[in-house]
Amino acid sequence: MEKNFTARIVGLTEVYEMAYQVSQKISDSPSNFDVVVGISRGGFPPARLVCDFLNIKTLTAVQVRHYTAGGQAKEEVEITDPIDIDLKGKNILVVDDVNDSGKTLKAAVDHIKRKGAKAVKTAVLHEKENTSLSADFAGAYQTEWKWLMYQWAVTEDLLEFLKKDEMLSADKEEMLQHLSDKYDLNVQTELLDKVLAMKRNYFDN
């Protein structure tokens, strides 16, 4: 991983506000949707919030694999769990947490179009300027590239950073300093304690 790979943690309060902002933009638009599709796994929490704000009753998911833990990109984007409900003739809103390269959104949209949807639009909490496919709706735009660590993926991302950097055996103060120095990432000791307590679920002892 390159030394200029920086990251920040996106807390739940910010997620709620971004979901509200993107929902407000959708509400102000002429678009109406029958179904919300959350891109699993990261898009499912904001998709549920969007359903709540827009009063959309049908929520389903499609799992698209592009990035693995710690910001590692897979060579190929693939649909690993396709949508299993009827989308024919329906207006679909696809929701994800972040739009980075645009490849994940494109894979999801293409999959949904093949299901016979009438119209498909996309919404994300954050969109990065380097994307090859802009979302129709975004809560905020990020001009400075950073890896965004949403609250629902903090454990896997932090553990992957520490593993790749051979820091899992270091003491906590060394871990915290390393994350700050290499990733410009300020992690609270209490959070790191929680993450390390879950290490056994990720790696063989």
Protein Blocks (a to p, Z undefined) as FASTA:
>chain_A
ZZklccddddfklmmmmmmmmmmmmmmpmbdcfbdcdddfklmmmmmmmmmmnopabdcd
ddddfbdghhiacfbdcdfbdcfbdfehiacddddfbdckommmmmmmmmmmmnopabdc
dddfbdcfkbcbdcfbdfbdcfbdcddddfklmmmmmmmmmmmnopmlpcfklmmmmmmm
mnopacdfklmmmmmmmmmmmpcZZ
